[in-house]
Each structure stands twice: as C-alpha cells, then as structure tokens.
Amino acid sequence: MNPAELVGVDRAELLRTVDDMAELPLFQHRPELRRPRLLALLDDDALRVLVAELVAEFRAALR
C-alpha cells in the first residue's frame, strides 16, 4: 500500500487501525506498536507510512 492512498484519512482512524493491528500475533515483533507514547509522537505522514507498512505486511502474510 502506498501512504499517499491514506491522505484524507483522519489521524484518529489511523491510530485505531494501528491499535487494532497491534493486537494481531503477526505484529508482535514490532514493539513500537505497543507504545502509545511513541505513536503519539508520529506526525500524520509518519503515521500513514506506518499504516501502509502494516497493511503491506498483513497482505504479504496472507499470500
């Protein structure tokens, strides 16, 4: 997924997506997902990149 596809998605929705995905066993190797303070420091662009990475990793795992 390209982060540009997430332009227009509000920050709250991006954070909810990260929060939901962080609970999946697939992402247990990503400690940054379990640290809300670190996530709060990300600007909107960095948050979009993170969500795009998670979606890409999730899609790859399904293949």
DSSP file (Angstrom, degrees, kcal/mol; ACC not computed):
  #  RESIDUE AA STRUCTURE BP1 BP2  ACC     N-H-->O    O-->H-N    N-H-->O    O-->H-N    TCO  KAPPA ALPHA  PHI   PSI    X-CA   Y-CA   Z-CA
    1    1 A M              0   0    0      0, 0.0    55,-0.1     0, 0.0    54,-0.0   0.000 360.0 360.0 360.0 141.8    0.0    0.0    0.0
    2    2 A N    >   -     0   0    0      1,-0.1     3,-2.0    54,-0.0     4,-0.3  -0.795 360.0-135.7 -92.9 131.1    1.2    3.5   -0.8
    3    3 A P  G >  S+     0   0    0      0, 0.0     3,-1.8     0, 0.0     4,-0.2   0.796 103.5  68.8 -56.3 -27.1    1.0    6.0    2.0
    4    4 A A  G >  S+     0   0    0      1,-0.3     3,-1.3     2,-0.2    45,-0.0   0.784  87.9  65.5 -62.9 -25.4   -0.5    8.5   -0.5
    5    5 A E  G <  S+     0   0    0     -3,-2.0    -1,-0.3     1,-0.2    43,-0.0   0.690  97.4  56.4 -67.8 -16.8   -3.6    6.3   -0.6
    6    6 A L  G X  S+     0   0    0     -3,-1.8     3,-2.2    -4,-0.3    -1,-0.2   0.411  74.1 121.6 -97.8   1.5   -4.2    7.3    3.1
    7    7 A V  T <  S+     0   0    0     -3,-1.3     3,-0.1     1,-0.3    -3,-0.0  -0.468  76.2  30.7 -63.4 133.1   -4.2   11.0    2.5
    8    8 A G  T 3  S+     0   0    0      1,-0.4     2,-0.5    -2,-0.2    -1,-0.3   0.190  88.2 118.7  99.4 -15.9   -7.5   12.3    3.8
    9    9 A V    <   -     0   0    0     -3,-2.2    -1,-0.4     1,-0.1     5,-0.0  -0.730  69.6-118.7 -81.5 127.8   -7.9    9.6    6.4
   10   10 A D     >  -     0   0    0     -2,-0.5     4,-1.9     1,-0.1     3,-0.5  -0.268  16.1-113.6 -72.3 157.1   -8.0   11.3    9.7
   11   11 A R  H  > S+     0   0    0      1,-0.2     4,-2.7     2,-0.2     5,-0.2   0.849 113.9  57.3 -56.6 -40.9   -5.5   10.8   12.5
   12   12 A A  H  > S+     0   0    0      1,-0.2     4,-2.2     2,-0.2    -1,-0.2   0.898 107.5  47.9 -61.0 -40.8   -7.9    9.1   14.8
   13   13 A E  H  > S+     0   0    0     -3,-0.5     4,-2.2     2,-0.2    -1,-0.2   0.894 110.9  51.0 -67.7 -39.9   -8.8    6.5   12.2
   14   14 A L  H  X S+     0   0    0     -4,-1.9     4,-2.3     2,-0.2    -2,-0.2   0.923 111.1  48.4 -62.2 -43.9   -5.1    5.8   11.5
   15   15 A L  H  X S+     0   0    0     -4,-2.7     4,-2.6     1,-0.2    -2,-0.2   0.880 110.0  51.7 -65.4 -37.8   -4.4    5.4   15.2
   16   16 A R  H  X S+     0   0    0     -4,-2.2     4,-2.7    -5,-0.2    -1,-0.2   0.899 109.0  51.5 -63.8 -39.5   -7.4    3.0   15.6
   17   17 A T  H  X S+     0   0    0     -4,-2.2     4,-2.5     2,-0.2    -2,-0.2   0.935 111.4  46.2 -62.4 -46.4   -6.0    0.9   12.7
   18   18 A V  H  X S+     0   0    0     -4,-2.3     4,-2.2     1,-0.2    -2,-0.2   0.923 112.7  50.9 -61.7 -44.0   -2.6    0.7   14.3
   19   19 A D  H  X S+     0   0    0     -4,-2.6     4,-0.7     1,-0.2    -2,-0.2   0.913 111.9  46.7 -60.9 -44.0   -4.2   -0.2   17.6
   20   20 A D  H >< S+     0   0    0     -4,-2.7     3,-0.7     1,-0.2     4,-0.3   0.910 114.7  46.2 -64.7 -42.9   -6.3   -2.9   16.1
   21   21 A M  H >< S+     0   0    0     -4,-2.5     3,-1.6     1,-0.2     6,-0.3   0.813 100.3  68.0 -72.3 -29.2   -3.4   -4.4   14.1
   22   22 A A  H 3< S+     0   0    0     -4,-2.2    -1,-0.2     1,-0.3    -2,-0.2   0.774  94.0  59.4 -61.7 -25.5   -1.0   -4.3   17.1
   23   23 A E  T << S+     0   0    0     -3,-0.7    -1,-0.3    -4,-0.7    -2,-0.2   0.642  83.5  99.9 -79.0 -14.3   -3.1   -7.0   18.8
   24   24 A L  S X  S-     0   0    0     -3,-1.6     3,-1.8    -4,-0.3     4,-0.1  -0.515  78.2-130.4 -74.8 138.0   -2.5   -9.5   15.9
   25   25 A P  G >  S+     0   0    0      0, 0.0     3,-1.6     0, 0.0     4,-0.2   0.805 103.9  71.1 -56.1 -29.1    0.2  -12.1   16.6
   26   26 A L  G 3  S+     0   0    0      1,-0.3     3,-0.4     2,-0.1    -4,-0.1   0.794 101.2  43.8 -57.1 -29.4    1.7  -11.2   13.2
   27   27 A F  G X  S+     0   0    0     -3,-1.8     3,-1.8    -6,-0.3    -1,-0.3   0.185  75.5 108.0-107.0  16.5    2.9   -7.9   14.6
   28   28 A Q  T <  S+     0   0    0     -3,-1.6    -1,-0.2     1,-0.3    -2,-0.1   0.732  73.4  65.2 -65.4 -20.5    4.3   -9.0   17.9
   29   29 A H  T 3  S+     0   0    0     -3,-0.4    -1,-0.3    -4,-0.2    -2,-0.1   0.461  86.0  80.1 -80.2  -0.3    7.8   -8.4   16.5
   30   30 A R    X   +     0   0    0     -3,-1.8     3,-1.8     1,-0.2     4,-0.3  -0.784  55.8 179.2-110.7  88.5    7.0   -4.6   16.3
   31   31 A P  G >  S+     0   0    0      0, 0.0     3,-1.6     0, 0.0    -1,-0.2   0.757  74.1  71.6 -62.7 -24.8    7.5   -3.2   19.7
   32   32 A E  G >  S+     0   0    0      1,-0.3     3,-1.1     2,-0.2     7,-0.2   0.760  89.3  63.3 -63.3 -21.6    6.6    0.4   18.5
   33   33 A L  G <  S+     0   0    0     -3,-1.8    -1,-0.3     1,-0.2   -11,-0.1   0.709  99.4  53.0 -75.0 -18.4    3.0   -0.8   18.2
   34   34 A R  G <  S+     0   0    0     -3,-1.6    -1,-0.2    -4,-0.3    -2,-0.2   0.225  93.6  80.2 -99.9  14.2    2.7   -1.4   21.9
   35   35 A R    X>  -     0   0    0     -3,-1.1     4,-2.0     1,-0.1     3,-0.7  -0.802  53.3-177.5-124.2  89.9    4.0    2.0   22.9
   36   36 A P  H 3> S+     0   0    0      0, 0.0     4,-2.2     0, 0.0     5,-0.1   0.825  82.9  59.5 -57.4 -32.7    1.2    4.6   22.6
   37   37 A R  H 3> S+     0   0    0      2,-0.2     4,-0.9     1,-0.2    -2,-0.0   0.900 106.2  47.4 -64.8 -38.8    3.5    7.4   23.6
   38   38 A L  H X> S+     0   0    0     -3,-0.7     3,-0.7     1,-0.2     4,-0.6   0.916 111.2  50.9 -67.0 -41.8    5.8    6.7   20.7
   39   39 A L  H >< S+     0   0    0     -4,-2.0     3,-1.0     1,-0.2    -2,-0.2   0.872 104.7  57.9 -62.6 -36.0    2.8    6.6   18.3
   40   40 A A  H 3< S+     0   0    0     -4,-2.2    -1,-0.2     1,-0.2    -2,-0.2   0.769 100.9  57.9 -66.0 -24.6    1.6    9.9   19.6
   41   41 A L  H << S+     0   0    0     -4,-0.9    -1,-0.2    -3,-0.7    -2,-0.2   0.678  84.5 100.6 -79.5 -17.1    4.9   11.5   18.6
   42   42 A L  S << S-     0   0    0     -3,-1.0     2,-0.1    -4,-0.6    -3,-0.0  -0.451  71.1-132.6 -70.2 137.0    4.5   10.5   15.0
   43   43 A D     >  -     0   0    0     -2,-0.2     4,-2.3     1,-0.1     5,-0.2  -0.337  34.7 -94.5 -78.3 173.8    3.3   13.2   12.6
   44   44 A D  H  > S+     0   0    0      1,-0.2     4,-2.2     2,-0.2     5,-0.2   0.872 124.5  51.6 -60.4 -39.2    0.5   12.4   10.2
   45   45 A D  H  > S+     0   0    0      2,-0.2     4,-2.1     1,-0.2    -1,-0.2   0.927 111.1  47.0 -65.0 -44.0    2.8   11.5    7.4
   46   46 A A  H  > S+     0   0    0      1,-0.2     4,-2.3     2,-0.2    -1,-0.2   0.868 111.1  52.8 -64.9 -35.9    4.9    9.1    9.5
   47   47 A L  H  X S+     0   0    0     -4,-2.3     4,-2.4     2,-0.2    -1,-0.2   0.893 107.8  50.8 -66.6 -39.6    1.6    7.5   10.8
   48   48 A R  H  X S+     0   0    0     -4,-2.2     4,-2.5     2,-0.2    -2,-0.2   0.902 109.8  50.6 -63.0 -40.7    0.4    7.0    7.2
   49   49 A V  H  X S+     0   0    0     -4,-2.1     4,-2.4     2,-0.2    -2,-0.2   0.921 110.2  50.1 -63.1 -43.9    3.7    5.3    6.4
   50   50 A L  H  X S+     0   0    0     -4,-2.3     4,-2.5     2,-0.2    -2,-0.2   0.935 111.6  47.1 -60.6 -47.5    3.4    3.0    9.4
   51   51 A V  H  X S+     0   0    0     -4,-2.4     4,-2.6     1,-0.2     5,-0.2   0.911 111.3  51.7 -62.4 -41.7   -0.2    2.0    8.5
   52   52 A A  H  X S+     0   0    0     -4,-2.5     4,-2.3     1,-0.2    -1,-0.2   0.903 110.1  49.4 -61.7 -40.6    0.9    1.4    4.9
   53   53 A E  H  X S+     0   0    0     -4,-2.4     4,-2.5     2,-0.2    -2,-0.2   0.915 111.4  48.9 -63.2 -43.3    3.8   -0.8    6.1
   54   54 A L  H  X S+     0   0    0     -4,-2.5     4,-2.6     2,-0.2    -2,-0.2   0.917 111.6  48.3 -64.0 -43.3    1.4   -2.8    8.4
   55   55 A V  H  X S+     0   0    0     -4,-2.6     4,-2.7     2,-0.2    -1,-0.2   0.917 112.5  49.1 -63.7 -42.7   -1.1   -3.3    5.6
   56   56 A A  H  X S+     0   0    0     -4,-2.3     4,-2.3    -5,-0.2    -2,-0.2   0.911 112.4  47.8 -63.4 -42.1    1.6   -4.5    3.2
   57   57 A E  H  X S+     0   0    0     -4,-2.5     4,-1.8     2,-0.2    -2,-0.2   0.895 112.3  49.8 -65.2 -40.0    3.0   -6.9    5.8
   58   58 A F  H  X S+     0   0    0     -4,-2.6     4,-1.3     2,-0.2    -2,-0.2   0.929 111.4  48.2 -63.9 -46.2   -0.5   -8.2    6.5
   59   59 A R  H  X S+     0   0    0     -4,-2.7     4,-0.7     1,-0.2     3,-0.3   0.902 110.4  52.0 -61.7 -41.3   -1.2   -8.7    2.8
   60   60 A A  H >< S+     0   0    0     -4,-2.3     3,-0.7     1,-0.2    -1,-0.2   0.866 106.2  54.4 -63.9 -36.1    2.1  -10.5    2.3
   61   61 A A  H 3< S+     0   0    0     -4,-1.8    -1,-0.2     1,-0.2    -2,-0.2   0.793 104.2  55.7 -68.4 -27.6    1.3  -12.8    5.2
   62   62 A L  H 3<        0   0    0     -4,-1.3    -1,-0.2    -3,-0.3    -2,-0.2   0.647 360.0 360.0 -79.5 -14.7   -2.0  -13.8    3.6
   63   63 A R    <<        0   0    0     -3,-0.7    -1,-0.2    -4,-0.7    -2,-0.2   0.484 360.0 360.0 -77.2 360.0   -0.2  -14.9    0.4
